Amino acid sequence: PGASRAGPVVEDLSPRLGDLAETAAAISLLDAVVAADNAVAHLAGALGRPTVLLLSRADWPWPGDAPSAPWYASLRPARRGDDTLDTFAARAAGMVL
């Protein structure tokens, strides 16, 4: 028997993905996506996957303090603001769980 893991498994799939078709196929198999990249966030949102987009600040595609993106109901922007990196990471992780 293999070892069991408590909590979510986080894995960087980017070294195994060569194009957006491969990325979309991988995203469709995931329970949730945490993205720091707009292309991945848009793709995950378009596929309807629960997604948290990590942002350093508000940006025009992800306005103000809105709890979700206007065009993707499954995407929630997480803005760092004045949080420390550890606090921001913990808050973003809580948004996924």
Disulfide bonds with the S-S distance in Angstrom:
none
